[in-house]
Amino acid sequence: MDTLQNITCEKRTYSRLYHSHKHEFSQFLFPLEGHIDLETEEQRVKLTPEHFLYIPPECEHRFRSIGRNECLVLDIPLHVMNLEHHDMASGLEAKVDPFWSSIRYLLKEEANSKSSHTLHLLVQYITEKIQTYSHSSIAYIHSHLSETLSIKKLAELEHYHPAYYSSWFKNRTGKTPQKYIADLRLAEAKRMLAEKNEPLTAVSQKLGFQNPSSFTRWFAKSAGMAPRDYRNIFHSDKMF
């Protein structure tokens, strides 16, 4: 059994041979290059830089990586990260949305730092955020932005009646489900436009729009400018 006293943040690489263990601390994996094959009793994932993985304490898992790889790993002692783990006993895989993209960047900056103060602050933010993912419907929203997300489907995930679910959701997040989804899609659209040189068609498809025209109208109304103009702020020398 692996134990841990202090927060550890570092880059690691993995071999092509499966290795299995469990530990008393929480762990976050942010692949930076390549992919990681990871299995628990409940799930099997191929983790890529587009996603991160949360592994709770005492969760047996086996993993390997074939080919060139690099992963940012954050190990958090049990006494530092105070979470109710029963809702995520098998771990959590989720998309690197704008929040997690920022967290990943800050963790990369701190990976070789000898000061623990910033890491403790980051873990505090992470703890608050990961609490949200203990609710199935919210985690589902983050992982299925390209799909039509109905109140009925989301309510079923929480075993609530649709009429009650909207009130419950607003109490948990401060927003209605529709507003939460719209804001998340807008933030993800801005991230992709700013960070990636992808065609507008690809961006619109990943966010669940039928065609680039409908995406452009929605983005212009939501952001106050066309997607092309928004991207040009960050990539003025590149064609759309």
VEXVO-613870 format. One record per residue: residue number from 1; x, z, y of N, C-alpha, C in turn. Coordinates in Angstrom, 1 decimal. Atoms other than C-alpha are relative to their C-alpha. Example, Ala and Ser with C-alpha at 12.3 -4.5 7.8 and 13.67 -1.06 7.14 Angstrom:
// residues 2
  nr  neast    nup nnorth caeast   caup canorth  ceast    cup cnorth
   1    0.9    0.0   -1.2   12.3    7.8    -4.5    0.9    0.0    1.2
   2   -0.9    0.0   -1.1   13.7    7.1    -1.1   -0.8    0.8    1.1
//
This chain:
// residues 240
  nr  neast    nup nnorth caeast   caup canorth  ceast    cup cnorth
   1    0.8    0.0   -1.2    0.0    0.0     0.0    0.9    0.0    1.2
   2   -0.7    0.0   -1.3    1.4   -1.0     3.4   -0.6    0.9    1.0
   3    0.5   -0.8   -1.1    1.2    1.5     6.2    0.7   -0.4    1.3
   4   -0.5    0.4   -1.3    1.9    1.2     9.9   -0.3    1.1    1.0
   5    0.1   -1.0   -1.0    2.5    3.6    12.8   -0.2   -0.6    1.4
   6    0.0    0.6   -1.3    2.9    1.3    15.8   -0.6   -1.4   -0.1
   7    0.4    1.4   -0.1    1.4   -2.0    16.9    1.1   -0.9   -0.1
   8   -1.1    1.0    0.2    3.4   -4.9    15.8   -0.6   -1.4    0.3
   9    0.4    1.3   -0.3    3.2   -8.4    17.2    1.2   -0.9   -0.1
  10   -1.2    0.9    0.3    5.5  -11.2    15.9   -0.5   -1.3   -0.6
  11    0.2    1.3    0.7    5.7  -14.7    14.6    0.6    0.0   -1.4
  12   -0.5    0.0    1.4    6.0  -15.2    10.9   -0.3   -1.4   -0.6
  13    0.2    1.2    0.8    6.2  -18.0     8.4   -0.3    0.4   -1.4
  14    0.4   -0.3    1.4    4.9  -18.1     4.8    0.4   -1.0   -1.0
  15   -0.4    0.9    1.0    6.0  -19.6     1.6   -1.1   -0.7   -0.7
  16    1.0    0.8    0.7    4.2  -22.0    -0.7   -0.5    0.8   -1.2
  17    0.5   -0.9    1.2    3.8  -19.2    -3.4   -1.0    1.0    0.5
  18    1.0   -1.0   -0.4    0.8  -17.0    -3.3    0.5    1.4    0.0
  19   -0.4   -1.4    0.0    1.4  -13.4    -2.3   -1.3    0.8    0.3
  20    1.2   -0.8   -0.1   -1.3  -10.7    -2.6    0.3    1.4    0.3
  21   -0.2   -1.4   -0.3   -1.6   -7.3    -1.0   -1.2    0.4    0.8
  22    1.0   -0.6   -0.9   -3.8   -5.0     1.1    0.8    1.0    0.8
  23   -0.7   -1.0   -0.8   -2.9   -2.6     3.9   -1.0    0.9    0.7
  24    0.8   -1.0   -0.7   -4.2    0.4     5.8   -0.3   -0.3    1.4
  25    0.2    0.4   -1.4   -4.1   -1.4     9.2   -0.8   -1.2    0.1
  26    0.7    1.2   -0.3   -6.1   -4.1    10.8    1.0   -1.1    0.3
  27   -0.9    1.1   -0.2   -4.5   -7.5    11.1   -0.7   -1.3    0.6
  28    0.5    1.2   -0.5   -5.1  -10.6    13.2    1.0   -1.1   -0.2
  29   -0.8    1.1    0.2   -3.7  -14.0    12.3   -0.4   -1.2    0.9
  30    0.2    1.2   -0.8   -3.3  -16.8    14.8    1.0   -1.1   -0.3
  31   -0.9    1.1    0.4   -1.8  -19.9    13.2    0.4   -0.8    1.3
  32   -0.5    0.8   -1.1    0.4  -21.8    15.7    0.4   -1.4   -0.5
  33   -0.5    1.3    0.5    1.6  -24.6    13.4   -0.4    0.0   -1.5
  34    0.3    0.1    1.4    0.5  -25.8    10.0   -1.3    0.7   -0.4
  35    1.2   -0.7    0.4   -2.2  -24.0     8.0    0.4    1.1   -1.0
  36   -0.1   -1.1    1.0   -2.6  -20.9     5.8   -1.2    0.0   -0.9
  37    1.1   -0.1    1.0   -4.6  -20.8     2.6   -0.1    1.5   -0.3
  38    0.2   -1.4    0.2   -6.1  -17.3     2.3   -1.3    0.3   -0.7
  39    1.2   -0.4    0.8   -8.5  -15.7    -0.1   -0.2    1.5    0.0
  40    0.4   -1.4    0.2  -10.4  -12.5    -0.3   -1.1    0.0   -1.1
  41    1.0    0.0    1.0  -13.1  -11.4    -2.8   -1.3   -0.8    0.5
  42    1.3    0.6   -0.6  -15.8  -12.8    -0.4    0.2   -1.4    0.5
  43   -0.2    1.3   -0.6  -14.2  -15.9     1.1    1.3   -0.7   -0.3
  44   -1.3    0.7    0.1  -11.6  -18.6     0.9    0.1   -0.9    1.2
  45   -0.2    0.8   -1.2  -10.3  -20.2     4.1    1.3   -0.8    0.1
  46   -1.3    0.7   -0.4   -7.8  -22.8     5.3    0.1    0.2    1.5
  47   -0.2   -0.4   -1.4   -6.7  -21.3     8.5    0.9   -0.9    0.8
  48   -0.8    0.9   -0.8   -5.5  -23.7    11.2    0.1    0.6    1.5
  49   -0.1   -0.5   -1.4   -4.5  -23.3    14.9   -1.3    0.0    0.8
  50    1.3    0.1   -0.7   -8.2  -24.0    15.9   -0.7    1.3   -0.3
  51    0.7   -1.2    0.4   -9.2  -20.6    14.3    0.9    1.2   -0.1
  52   -0.8   -1.2    0.3   -8.1  -17.0    14.0   -0.7    0.7   -1.1
  53    0.6   -0.8    1.1   -8.7  -14.5    11.2    0.3    1.4    0.3
  54   -0.1   -1.5   -0.1   -9.4  -10.8    11.4   -0.1    0.5   -1.5
  55    0.0   -0.7    1.3   -8.5   -8.8     8.2   -0.1    1.5    0.2
  56    0.2   -1.4   -0.2   -9.8   -5.3     8.2    0.8    0.8   -1.0
  57   -0.8   -0.9    0.9   -8.0   -2.3     6.5   -0.6    0.0   -1.4
  58    0.4   -0.1    1.4   -8.1   -2.1     2.7   -0.6   -1.2   -0.6
  59    0.5    1.2    0.5   -9.1   -5.7     2.3    1.1   -0.8   -0.8
  60   -0.9    0.8    0.9   -7.3   -7.3    -0.7    0.0   -1.5    0.4
  61    0.0    1.4   -0.3   -6.1  -10.8     0.2    1.3   -0.6   -0.5
  62   -1.2    0.7    0.5   -3.8  -13.4    -1.2    0.1   -1.3    0.9
  63   -0.2    1.0   -1.0   -2.2  -16.1     0.9    1.3   -0.8   -0.3
  64   -1.2    0.9    0.1    0.3  -19.0     1.1   -0.1   -1.0    1.1
  65    0.1    1.1   -0.9    1.2  -21.9     3.3    0.9   -1.1   -0.5
  66   -0.8    1.1    0.5    2.4  -25.3     2.2    0.4   -0.9    1.2
  67   -0.5    0.8   -1.1    4.6  -27.2     4.5    0.5    0.9    1.2
  68   -0.5   -0.7   -1.1    6.0  -26.3     7.9   -1.1    0.9    0.6
  69    1.1   -0.9   -0.5    4.1  -23.3     9.4    0.6    1.1    0.9
  70   -0.3   -1.1   -0.8    4.2  -20.6    12.0   -1.3    0.7    0.4
  71    1.2   -0.8   -0.3    1.7  -17.8    12.6    0.3    1.2    0.9
  72   -0.1   -1.2   -0.8    1.3  -15.2    15.3   -0.8    1.1   -0.7
  73    0.6   -1.1    0.7    0.5  -11.9    13.6    0.0    1.3    0.8
  74    0.2   -1.2   -0.7   -0.9   -8.8    15.2   -0.4    1.1   -1.0
  75    0.3   -1.1    0.9   -0.8   -5.6    13.1   -0.4    1.2    0.8
  76    0.5   -1.1   -0.9   -2.8   -2.7    14.5   -0.3    1.2   -0.9
  77    0.3   -1.2    0.8   -2.7    0.9    13.0   -1.4    0.4    0.1
  78    1.4   -0.5    0.1   -5.9    2.5    12.0   -0.4    0.9    1.1
  79    0.3   -1.0   -1.0   -5.7    5.2    14.6   -0.1   -0.7    1.4
  80    0.0    0.7   -1.3   -5.3    2.6    17.4   -1.3   -0.8    0.2
  81    1.2    0.8   -0.1   -8.2    0.3    16.6   -1.2    0.7   -0.7
  82    1.1   -0.8    0.5  -11.4    2.3    16.2   -1.2   -0.9   -0.2
  83    1.1    0.9    0.2  -13.9    0.0    14.6   -0.8    0.5   -1.2
  84    0.8   -0.2    1.2  -16.8    0.3    12.2    0.2   -1.2   -0.9
  85   -0.5    1.1    0.8  -15.4   -1.9     9.4   -1.0   -0.5   -1.0
  86    0.8    0.4    1.1  -18.3   -2.0     7.0   -0.7   -1.3    0.2
  87    0.7    1.3   -0.2  -19.9   -5.0     8.7    0.9   -1.2   -0.2
  88   -1.0    1.1    0.2  -16.7   -7.1     8.3    1.0    0.4   -1.1
  89   -0.9   -0.5    1.1  -15.3   -5.7     5.1    0.8   -1.1   -0.6
  90   -0.7    1.1    0.6  -14.3   -9.1     3.9    0.9   -0.8    1.0
  91   -0.7    0.7   -1.0  -12.7  -10.2     7.1   -0.9   -0.9    0.9
  92    0.7    0.8   -0.9  -13.7  -12.6     9.9    0.8   -1.2    0.4
  93   -0.6    1.2   -0.5  -12.8  -16.2    10.6   -0.8   -0.5    1.2
  94    0.8    0.5   -1.1  -13.8  -17.5    14.0    0.9   -1.0    0.8
  95   -0.6    1.0   -0.8  -13.0  -20.3    16.4    0.8    0.6    1.2
  96   -0.7   -0.4   -1.1  -10.4  -19.9    19.1   -0.7   -0.5    1.3
  97    0.7    0.3   -1.2  -12.7  -20.0    22.1    0.8    0.3    1.2
  98   -0.8   -0.3   -1.1  -11.5  -19.6    25.7    0.5    1.4    0.1
  99   -0.5   -1.4    0.0  -11.3  -15.8    25.4    1.2    0.2   -1.0
 100   -1.0   -0.2    1.0   -9.3  -15.9    22.2    1.3   -0.9    0.3
 101   -1.1    0.8   -0.4   -7.1  -18.7    23.5    0.9    0.7    1.0
 102   -0.8   -0.8   -0.9   -6.1  -16.4    26.4    0.7    1.1   -0.6
 103   -0.6   -1.1    0.7   -5.5  -13.5    24.1    1.2   -0.5   -0.8
 104   -1.1    0.6    0.8   -3.3  -15.7    21.9    1.2   -0.3    0.9
 105   -1.1    0.3   -1.0   -1.3  -16.8    24.9    0.7    1.3    0.4
 106   -0.6   -1.3   -0.5   -0.7  -13.2    26.1    0.7    0.6   -1.2
 107   -0.7   -0.6    1.1    0.2  -12.1    22.6    1.3   -0.7   -0.3
 108   -1.2    0.8    0.2    2.7  -14.9    22.3    1.1    0.5    1.0
 109   -0.9   -0.5   -1.0    4.3  -13.6    25.5    0.6    1.3   -0.3
 110   -0.4   -1.4    0.4    4.4  -10.1    24.1    0.7    0.1   -1.4
 111   -0.4    0.0    1.4    5.6  -11.1    20.6    1.4    0.6   -0.1
 112   -1.3   -0.5    0.1    9.2  -10.2    21.3    0.3    1.1    1.0
 113   -0.2   -1.0   -1.1    8.6   -7.5    24.0    0.2    1.4   -0.7
 114   -0.3   -1.3    0.5    9.9   -4.0    23.4   -1.0    1.1    0.6
 115    1.0   -0.9   -0.6    7.2   -2.5    25.6   -1.3    0.0   -0.7
 116    1.3    0.0    0.7    4.0   -1.4    23.9   -1.2    0.2    0.9
 117    1.1   -0.2   -0.9    1.9   -0.8    27.0   -0.9   -1.2    0.1
 118    0.8    1.1   -0.1    0.7   -4.3    27.4   -0.8   -0.3   -1.4
 119    0.6    0.2    1.3    0.0   -4.6    23.6   -1.2    1.0   -0.1
 120    1.1   -0.9    0.1   -2.2   -1.5    23.8   -1.1   -0.4    0.8
 121    1.1    0.5   -0.9   -4.2   -3.0    26.7   -0.7   -1.2   -0.7
 122    0.5    1.1    0.7   -4.6   -6.2    24.7   -0.9    0.4   -1.2
 123    0.8   -0.5    1.2   -5.8   -4.3    21.6   -1.3    0.6    0.5
 124    1.2   -0.6   -0.6   -8.3   -2.5    23.8   -1.0   -1.1    0.2
 125    0.9    1.2   -0.2   -9.8   -5.9    24.9   -0.4   -0.6   -1.3
 126    0.4    0.6    1.3   -9.7   -7.2    21.4   -1.0    0.9   -0.8
 127    0.9   -0.9    0.7  -11.4   -4.1    20.0   -1.5   -0.2    0.6
 128    1.3    0.2   -0.6  -14.3   -4.6    22.5   -0.6   -1.3   -0.4
 129    0.5    1.4    0.3  -14.6   -8.3    21.7   -0.4    0.0   -1.5
 130    0.2    0.1    1.5  -14.4   -7.9    17.9   -1.3    0.7   -0.4
 131    1.2   -0.8    0.3  -17.3   -5.4    18.0   -1.2   -1.0    0.0
 132    1.1    0.9   -0.2  -19.5   -8.3    19.1   -0.2   -0.8   -1.3
 133    0.1    0.9    1.2  -18.6  -10.3    15.9   -0.5    0.7   -1.2
 134    0.6   -0.7    1.1  -19.9   -7.5    13.7   -1.5   -0.4   -0.2
 135    1.3    0.5    0.2  -23.3   -9.1    14.3    0.0   -1.4   -0.4
 136   -0.1    1.3    0.7  -23.8  -12.1    12.1   -0.4   -1.2    0.9
 137    0.5    1.1   -0.8  -25.8  -14.2    14.6    1.0   -0.4    1.1
 138   -0.9    0.3   -1.1  -23.2  -13.9    17.4    1.2   -0.7   -0.6
 139   -1.1    0.7    0.7  -20.4  -14.8    15.0   -0.3   -1.4   -0.4
 140    0.5    1.3    0.4  -22.5  -17.7    13.8    0.0   -1.0    1.2
 141    0.1    0.8   -1.3  -23.0  -19.0    17.4    1.4   -0.5    0.3
 142   -1.4    0.4   -0.4  -19.2  -19.0    18.0    0.6   -1.0   -1.0
 143   -0.6    0.9    1.1  -18.5  -20.9    14.7   -0.8   -1.3   -0.1
 144    0.9    1.2    0.2  -21.4  -23.5    15.0   -0.5   -0.5    1.3
 145    0.4    0.5   -1.3  -21.4  -24.6    18.6   -0.5   -1.5    0.0
 146    0.3    1.5    0.1  -21.7  -28.3    17.5   -1.4   -0.2   -0.6
 147    1.3    0.1    0.6  -25.1  -27.5    15.8   -1.1    0.4    0.9
 148    1.2   -0.5   -0.7  -28.6  -27.0    17.0   -0.3    1.5   -0.4
 149    0.1   -1.4    0.3  -29.0  -23.2    17.3   -1.4    0.5    0.4
 150    1.4   -0.5   -0.3  -32.6  -22.0    17.0   -0.1    1.5    0.0
 151    0.2   -1.5    0.0  -33.8  -18.5    17.8   -0.5    0.4   -1.4
 152    0.5   -0.4    1.3  -35.6  -18.5    14.4    1.2    0.2   -1.0
 153   -1.1   -0.1    0.9  -32.3  -19.2    12.5    0.9    1.2    0.4
 154   -0.9   -1.2   -0.4  -30.3  -16.6    14.6   -0.7    1.3   -0.4
 155    0.7   -1.2    0.3  -33.0  -14.0    14.1    0.0    0.3   -1.5
 156    0.0   -0.1    1.4  -33.0  -14.6    10.4    1.4    0.7   -0.5
 157   -1.3   -0.5    0.3  -29.3  -13.8    10.3    0.1    1.5    0.2
 158    0.0   -1.4   -0.3  -29.9  -10.4    11.8   -1.2    0.8   -0.7
 159    1.1   -0.5    0.7  -33.1   -9.9     9.7   -1.0    0.6    1.0
 160    1.0   -0.4   -1.0  -35.2   -9.5    12.9   -1.1   -1.1    0.2
 161    1.0    0.9   -0.4  -38.4  -11.1    14.0    0.4   -0.7    1.3
 162   -0.4    0.8   -1.2  -37.8  -13.9    16.6   -0.4    0.6    1.3
 163    0.5   -0.6   -1.3  -39.9  -12.1    19.2    0.9    1.2    0.4
 164   -0.8   -1.2   -0.3  -37.7   -9.0    18.9    1.5   -0.4    0.3
 165   -1.4    0.3    0.0  -34.4  -10.8    18.5    0.5   -0.3    1.4
 166   -0.4    0.4   -1.4  -34.2  -12.2    22.1    0.3    1.3    0.8
 167   -0.2   -1.2   -0.7  -34.6   -8.7    23.5    1.2    0.8   -0.5
 168   -1.1   -0.6    0.6  -32.1   -7.3    21.1    1.3   -0.6    0.4
 169   -1.2    0.7   -0.4  -29.6  -10.0    21.9    0.4    0.3    1.4
 170   -0.4   -0.2   -1.5  -29.8   -9.5    25.7    0.5    1.4    0.2
 171   -0.5   -1.4   -0.1  -29.3   -5.7    25.2    1.5    0.0   -0.5
 172   -1.4    0.0    0.5  -26.1   -6.5    23.2    1.0   -0.7    0.9
 173   -1.0    0.9   -0.7  -24.6   -9.2    25.4   -0.3   -0.1    1.5
 174    0.3    0.1   -1.4  -26.3   -9.0    28.8   -0.6   -1.3    0.3
 175    0.5    1.3   -0.3  -27.6  -12.5    28.4   -1.1   -0.4   -1.1
 176    0.9    0.5    1.0  -30.5  -14.3    26.7    0.8   -0.9   -1.0
 177   -0.8    0.8    0.9  -29.4  -16.3    23.6    0.3   -1.4    0.6
 178   -0.1    1.3   -0.6  -30.0  -19.6    25.5    1.2    0.0    1.0
 179   -1.0   -0.1   -1.1  -27.8  -18.5    28.4    1.4    0.3   -0.6
 180   -1.3   -0.3    0.6  -25.1  -17.1    26.1    0.6   -1.3   -0.7
 181   -0.5    1.3    0.7  -24.9  -20.4    24.1    0.4   -1.0    1.1
 182   -0.4    1.0   -1.1  -24.9  -22.5    27.3    1.3    0.3    0.6
 183   -1.3   -0.4   -0.7  -22.1  -20.5    28.9    1.2   -0.2   -1.0
 184   -1.1    0.2    1.0  -20.1  -20.6    25.7    0.4   -1.4   -0.2
 185   -0.3    1.4    0.1  -20.4  -24.3    25.4    0.7   -0.5    1.2
 186   -0.6    0.4   -1.2  -19.5  -24.8    29.0    1.5    0.5    0.1
 187   -1.4   -0.5    0.1  -16.4  -22.6    28.6    0.8   -0.8   -0.9
 188   -0.7    0.8    1.0  -15.4  -24.5    25.5    0.2   -1.4    0.5
 189   -0.1    1.3   -0.5  -16.0  -27.8    27.2    1.2    0.0    1.1
 190   -1.1    0.0   -1.0  -13.7  -26.8    30.1    1.3    0.2   -0.6
 191   -1.2   -0.2    0.7  -11.1  -25.6    27.7    0.6   -1.2   -0.6
 192   -0.4    1.2    0.6  -11.0  -28.8    25.8    0.4   -1.1    1.0
 193   -0.4    1.0   -1.1  -10.9  -30.9    29.0    1.3    0.4    0.6
 194   -1.2   -0.5   -0.6   -8.1  -28.8    30.4    1.2   -0.1   -0.9
 195   -1.1   -0.2    0.9   -6.0  -28.4    27.3    0.3   -1.2   -0.9
 196   -0.2    1.1    1.0   -6.5  -31.5    25.2   -0.3   -1.4    0.6
 197    0.2    1.3   -0.5   -6.3  -35.2    25.9   -0.9   -0.8   -1.0
 198    0.9    0.6    1.0   -9.3  -36.1    23.7   -1.0   -0.9    0.7
 199    1.0    0.9   -0.6  -11.8  -38.9    24.4   -1.2    0.8    0.3
 200    1.2   -0.7   -0.3  -15.0  -37.8    26.0   -1.0    0.0   -1.1
 201    0.9    0.1    1.2  -16.9  -38.9    22.9    0.3    1.2   -1.0
 202   -0.4   -1.1    0.9  -14.9  -36.4    20.8   -0.4    1.4    0.5
 203    0.3   -1.2   -0.6  -15.5  -33.6    23.2   -1.5    0.3   -0.1
 204    1.5   -0.2    0.0  -19.3  -34.2    23.4   -0.5    0.2   -1.5
 205    0.4   -0.2    1.4  -19.6  -34.4    19.6    0.3    1.4   -0.5
 206   -0.3   -1.4    0.4  -17.8  -31.1    19.1   -0.9    1.0    0.6
 207    0.9   -0.9   -0.7  -20.3  -29.5    21.4   -1.4   -0.2   -0.3
 208    1.3    0.2    0.4  -23.3  -30.9    19.7   -0.9   -1.0    0.8
 209    0.7    1.0   -0.8  -24.3  -33.7    22.1   -0.1   -1.3   -0.7
 210    0.2    1.2    0.7  -25.7  -36.9    20.8    0.9   -1.1    0.5
 211   -0.8    1.1   -0.5  -23.7  -39.1    23.1    0.7    0.5    1.3
 212   -0.7   -0.5   -1.2  -21.2  -38.8    26.0   -0.8    0.0    1.3
 213    0.8    0.1   -1.2  -23.8  -39.7    28.6   -0.8    1.3    0.2
 214    0.8   -1.3   -0.1  -26.0  -36.6    27.8    1.0    1.1    0.3
 215   -1.0   -1.0   -0.3  -22.8  -34.5    27.8    0.4    0.0    1.4
 216   -0.5    0.1   -1.4  -21.7  -35.8    31.2   -1.1    0.5    0.9
 217    1.0   -0.5   -0.8  -25.1  -35.1    32.7   -0.1    1.5    0.0
 218    0.1   -1.4    0.2  -25.2  -31.6    31.3    1.2    0.7    0.7
 219   -1.2   -0.6   -0.5  -21.6  -30.8    32.3    0.0   -0.1    1.6
 220    0.1    0.1   -1.5  -22.1  -32.1    35.9   -1.0    1.0    0.6
 221    1.0   -1.0   -0.5  -25.2  -30.0    36.3    0.5    1.4   -0.1
 222   -0.4   -1.4    0.2  -23.6  -26.9    34.9    1.3    0.4    0.7
 223   -1.3   -0.3   -0.6  -20.1  -27.2    36.4    0.1   -0.5    1.4
 224    0.0    0.5   -1.4  -20.9  -29.0    39.6    0.9   -1.1    0.2
 225   -0.9    1.2   -0.1  -18.6  -31.9    38.9    0.0   -0.7   -1.4
 226    0.0    0.8    1.2  -18.3  -34.7    36.3    1.2    0.4   -0.9
 227   -1.1   -0.3    0.9  -16.1  -34.1    33.2    1.3   -0.7    0.4
 228   -1.2    0.7   -0.5  -13.7  -36.8    34.5    0.7    0.7    1.1
 229   -0.6   -0.7   -1.2  -13.2  -35.0    37.8    0.6    1.4   -0.4
 230   -0.5   -1.3    0.5  -12.7  -31.6    36.0    1.3   -0.2   -0.7
 231   -1.2    0.3    0.7  -10.1  -33.1    33.7    1.2   -0.4    0.9
 232   -1.0    0.4   -1.0   -8.3  -34.7    36.6    0.7    1.1    0.7
 233   -0.6   -1.2   -0.7   -7.6  -31.3    38.1    1.2    0.4   -0.8
 234   -1.1   -0.4    0.9   -5.3  -30.6    35.1    0.8   -1.1   -0.5
 235   -0.7    1.1    0.5   -4.3  -34.1    34.1   -0.2   -1.2    0.9
 236    0.2    1.0   -1.0   -4.3  -36.2    37.2    0.8   -1.3   -0.3
 237   -0.8    1.1    0.4   -1.7  -38.5    35.7   -0.4   -0.7   -1.3
 238    0.4    0.6    1.2   -3.7  -39.3    32.6   -1.4   -0.6    0.1
 239    1.3    0.7    0.0   -6.5  -41.7    32.0   -1.0    0.8   -0.9
 240    1.0   -0.6    0.8   -9.8  -40.4    30.6   -0.3   -0.8   -1.2
//
